[in-house]
């Protein structure tokens, strides 16, 4: 079976997603995973082995929890196995006075599973949840955290409003637990970084732009760990659907640190500085191709037909044959059509 974009469904459908959740996710950056091509490299079907001696503390068909520091865990979702319960990456940050979870994932079941993992690992139900942006594969499961104690949910006002607009399109009841939790969102100031005190650990929420008009990264200073949201993808070609390309470039470069850092991308395996540098080279190459097409008056649709990732950057999973066109079209929009 082939969808209208020409890609083939992988894993036999949309396991773990209700019809309403499916509609929300297919309008987001996670839609590619529902229509991934059949020729995905074997190494990418679980987004590569953990490596770097990271311990796996929990594993399910939809993902694995890897230790990335004392009291710090990264969820690496593995939806190419066919299960999209979580769909995007996320994480858990433990402190003496609280427990923070990054993202609410694609489904309430995914969020509830993460909350239970947080309790088992830290002895606490999540006290804080941070949404890095509005796309459904990162935000559709927030009500799953309300099964027990309701945590404080943090997001920018723009992100909250964009989620609410998407929910209206999915006909989410306005009196639902989800609607109440989103109405009570703790707003992140888009103009300055903020910190959450977990007792023995400060978690920094840094507003950024690029993947969407309102992104947030979640950062720890010691050890140096950054949950990047979808500003960063590792070994998977990024979705530019709502991107502001020049701001994406600046936002990603702002994540570079002068110390060894663990980067948890929005999709793909845990990354280090070399992975981040390779990703920067990729988005620079996309920009160069877009600017050349603009100078020559070549439409993005046409330029995309001849574009490919340089062999020097290795393999990058393409979840949709249209992703080159989406990326070049985003640049075309920013540069101005000739």
TIDREN-130378 format. One record per residue (C-alpha): x, y, z; residue in one letter. Coordinates in steps of 0.1 Angstrom, whole numbers, plus 5000, padded with zeros to 4 digits. Layout:
! TIDREN-130378
XYZA/...
! end
This chain:
! TIDREN-130378
500050005000X/501350344990X/500050685004X/499650994983X/503251104989X/504650774975X/506050635007X/505150295021X/503650245056X/505950065080X/505049825108X/501549775096X/499650085107X/499350315136X/499750095167X/499150285200X/497250575184X/493550635186X/491850795155X/491851135173X/495551095182X/496350985147X/494851295133X/496851515157X/500051335150X/499651335112X/499451715114X/502751725132X/506451655128X/505751285137X/503651225105X/506751085087X/506850785110X/503450675100X/504550665063X/508150565065X/509650395035X/510350025034X/513950075025X/515050205059X/518550095069X/518549815095X/520650035119X/517950295119X/514950075127X/515850115164X/517750435158X/521050255164X/522350075194X/522750285226X/526550265226X/528850475247X/528250235277X/524850395286X/522750165307X/519250085295X/516950095326X/513650015308X/512749895273X/509449855255X/508449805218X/508050185215X/511350295231X/514050265257X/515150465287X/518950525288X/520950665317X/522750985306X/523951095341X/523151055377X/519451105381X/519051175343X/517450955317X/516750995280X/513850825264X/514750725228X/511550635210X/511850355184X/508550375164X/509950205133X/509349885151X/505649955145X/504650095179X/504150475182X/503050495218X/505650765226X/506850855190X/509251135200X/512251135224X/512051285259X/513551235294X/513451235331X/515351465355X/515351375392X/515951605421X/515651595459X/512451805458X/510851705425X/510951515393X/510751665358X/509751495326X/510551635291X/507651605266X/504151445268X/504651225237X/502151115211X/499650945233X/498350955269X/499550595273X/503050705264X/502950985290X/501450755317X/504250505310X/506950775314X/505250895346X/505350535360X/508950505350X/509750825368X/508050695399X/509950365398X/513350535392X/512950835415X/510250745440X/508151035427X/505351095402X/506451385379X/506051725396X/506951915364X/506451845327X/508052065299X/506652075264X/509352175239X/506952275211X/503352225199X/503651935175X/501351645183X/504051375187X/505451585215X/502251725231X/499351495225X/499651285256X/499651545283X/496551405301X/498351085307X/500251255335X/496951335352X/496250975362X/497651035396X/499051365410X/498751645384X/502151795376X/502752155366X/502952175328X/505352425314X/505252575279X/505352905262X/502053085257X/502453045219X/503052675222X/499952635245X/497852835220X/498952635190X/498252305209X/494752435217X/494152525181X/495152185170X/492952025197X/489952225184X/490552075150X/490551735166X/487351815185X/488951755219X/486251825245X/486752155262X/485852005296X/488351715293X/491251665317X/493551755288X/491852085283X/492052165320X/495752075322X/496552295292X/494452585306X/496652565337X/499952575318X/502752755336X/503953005309X/507553015299X/508653375291X/509753365254X/512253645260X/514453495287X/515653165302X/514053035333X/515052775359X/513152515378X/514552425412X/514352055419X/516252095452X/519851975445X/519452045407X/518452335386X/516852275352X/517152555327X/514352625302X/515652815273X/513252965247X/514452935212X/513152955176X/513652765144X/511852425142X/508652615151X/507852975160X/508152875197X/510752615208X/512252545242X/515352345251X/515752175285X/519352205298X/521352075328X/524752235335X/526451955354X/526651705339X/526151885307X/522951745291X/520551915266X/517151795256X/516851975222X/513251905211X/513051895174X/515752165169X/518051875165X/517551535147X/520251275147X/520851075115X/517251145104X/516551425079X/514551695098X/511051815090X/510952175080X/507152195079X/506852485104X/510552585104X/512052925101X/515252815085X/517653095094X/516453085130X/516852715131X/520452745120X/521153005148X/519252805174X/521152485167X/524552665168X/523552815202X/523552465216X/527252405210X/529152395243X/532852395251X/532552085273X/531551725267X/527751735264X/525051475259X/522451595234X/519051425233X/517451505199X/513751515192X/514151205170X/517050965167X/519750825190X/521451025218X/524051255203X/527451405211X/529351705198X/530451515166X/526851425159X/525751785164X/528451915142X/527351675114X/523751795118X/524952155115X/526752055083X/523551905070X/521352215076X/524152425061X/524152215030X/520352255027X/520752625030X/523452635004X/521252444980X/518252664987X/520152984982X/521652854949X/518152764936X/516853104947X/519653284928X/518953084897X/515253124899X/514652744903X/511452654923X/511952454954X/509852164939X/512352144911X/515452194932X/514351914955X/514451664926X/518151704922X/519151744959X/520651474980X/522651465013X/526351465006X/527951115010X/530451275034X/527651325060X/526750955060X/523250805059X/520151005070X/516850835072X/514250985049X/510750935063X/509051095034X/510351144998X/508951505001X/511251615030X/513851775007X/511051964990X/509652075024X/513052195035X/513852385003X/510252535003X/510752665038X/513952845026X/512152964995X/509453115016X/512053295038X/514153415009X/511153524989X/510053364957X/511453504925X/
! end
